[in-house]
């Protein structure tokens, strides 16, 4: 099971039923921005496509979508940089779920927010 599939399984066990797409390169990311997703969960350490590039692409297109960076561990400087580039939040993978089936408060709030807020396309 991939990391993305594991996170999806955890979200479903917590009562969410997201439609999801897993992308691993810039071309796929750009393709799946239409229609605009409700939320982006981005692994900081992708081999072919990184979070910084994804955030810059969203900025360039002036798209407003909650963007949560998920990582095992990164330094404070990098966390500050991703927030400056427009990330909504930064979560450590081991804190994405406070219990294996319960999303953290940050993620829960964002998942609920995604259904109610109008966004810029």
C-alpha positions in Angstrom: 0.0 0.0 0.0 1.4 3.4 -1.0 1.6 6.4 1.5 -1.3 8.0 -0.5 -3.4 4.9 -0.2 -2.7 4.6 3.5 -3.8 8.2 4.1 -6.9 7.6 2.0 -7.8 4.5 4.0 -7.3 6.5 7.3 -9.6 9.3 6.0 -12.3 6.8 5.1 -12.1 5.1 8.4 -12.5 8.5 10.1 -15.8 9.0 8.2 -14.6 11.0 5.2 -15.2 9.8 1.6 -12.9 11.9 -0.5 -12.7 11.8 -4.3 -8.9 11.7 -4.8 -6.2 11.7 -7.4 -2.6 10.9 -6.7 -0.1 12.8 -8.9 3.7 12.4 -8.9 4.7 14.9 -11.6 4.1 18.4 -12.8 2.1 17.4 -15.9 -0.4 15.3 -13.9 -0.7 18.0 -11.2 -1.6 20.7 -13.8 -4.0 18.3 -15.5 -5.9 17.7 -12.2 -6.3 21.4 -11.3 -9.4 21.4 -13.5 -11.8 21.2 -12.0 -10.1 22.8 -9.0 -9.7 20.3 -6.2 -11.2 21.1 -2.8 -7.9 20.4 -1.0 -4.4 19.3 -1.8 -2.4 17.1 0.5 1.2 17.2 -0.8 4.0 15.0 0.3 7.1 17.2 0.7 9.4 14.5 -0.6 8.3 13.5 -4.1 11.1 12.3 -6.4 9.9 13.9 -9.6 7.9 16.9 -8.4 8.3 18.9 -5.3 6.0 21.0 -3.1 7.8 24.3 -3.8 7.1 23.9 -7.5 3.5 22.9 -6.9 3.0 26.0 -4.7 4.6 28.3 -7.3 2.3 26.9 -10.0 -0.8 27.6 -7.9 0.5 31.1 -7.3 1.2 31.8 -10.9 -2.4 30.7 -11.8 -3.8 32.6 -8.9 -5.7 29.5 -7.7 -7.1 29.5 -4.1 -7.1 25.9 -2.8 -6.2 24.7 0.7 -2.7 23.2 0.3 -1.4 21.1 3.2 2.2 19.9 3.1 2.8 16.6 4.8 6.3 15.3 5.6 8.2 13.0 7.9 10.4 15.8 9.1 11.8 19.0 7.7 13.6 21.9 9.2 12.0 25.0 10.5 13.4 27.1 7.6 11.7 24.9 5.0 8.4 24.9 6.9 8.5 28.7 7.0 9.3 28.8 3.2 6.4 26.6 2.2 4.0 28.7 4.4 5.4 31.9 2.7 4.8 30.3 -0.7 1.1 29.9 0.2 0.8 26.5 1.9 -2.3 26.5 4.2 -0.6 24.2 6.8 2.3 22.0 7.4 1.8 18.7 9.2 4.1 15.9 10.1 3.0 12.5 8.8 2.8 11.1 12.3 0.5 14.0 13.4 -1.8 13.8 10.4 -4.0 11.6 12.5 -4.0 11.9 16.3 -5.1 8.4 16.5 -4.9 6.0 13.5 -8.5 6.7 12.6 -9.1 10.3 13.8 -7.8 13.2 11.7 -5.9 15.9 13.5 -7.8 19.1 14.3 -6.1 21.0 11.5 -7.0 18.4 8.9 -10.5 18.0 10.2 -11.2 21.7 10.0 -9.8 22.0 6.5 -11.8 19.0 5.3 -15.0 20.6 6.7 -14.1 24.0 5.4 -13.6 22.7 1.8 -17.3 22.2 1.4 -18.4 25.7 2.5 -16.0 28.3 1.2 -16.1 29.9 -2.2 -12.8 29.8 -4.0 -11.1 31.7 -6.7 -10.7 29.9 -10.0 
